[in-house]
Amino acid sequence: MPMRRALAILVIMLLTLPAYAQRMGGKDHRSKDDQSQSAQQKEKKRADEEAYKRAIKSIPDKPPPVDPWKNVR
């Protein structure tokens, strides 16, 4: 009998664990280190985007396709 009771308690705890974990998540529970790290990540992301835009601008335009029969038509 005590084994069944312990098993029932364990099953109930395991079933309620996902709901408890969802309730704990969110921006309010972050520490100050996480917030400053996210600011650093935002700055790095912005710098990466600027580098990407500069790289795209440095790629030359694609030349038009060559049509050897252009004058024949």
C-alpha positions, 0 to 999 in steps of 0.5 A: 500500500505505501508503495502505491501511494508513493507511486501516485504522488510521483505521478502527480508531481511529474504531471504538474511539472510542465505547468510549473515550468511554463509559469516560471518562464518569462522576461521578469525572471532574468537576472541583470547579467542576462539583461546586459548580455542581451544588450551586448548581443543586440549590439553584436547583431547590429554590427553583424547586420551592418557588415552584411549590408557592406558586403552585399554592396561590394558585390558587383551587379550581374552582367546581362546574359550574352545573346549571340543571336541578338542581331540575327533575330 
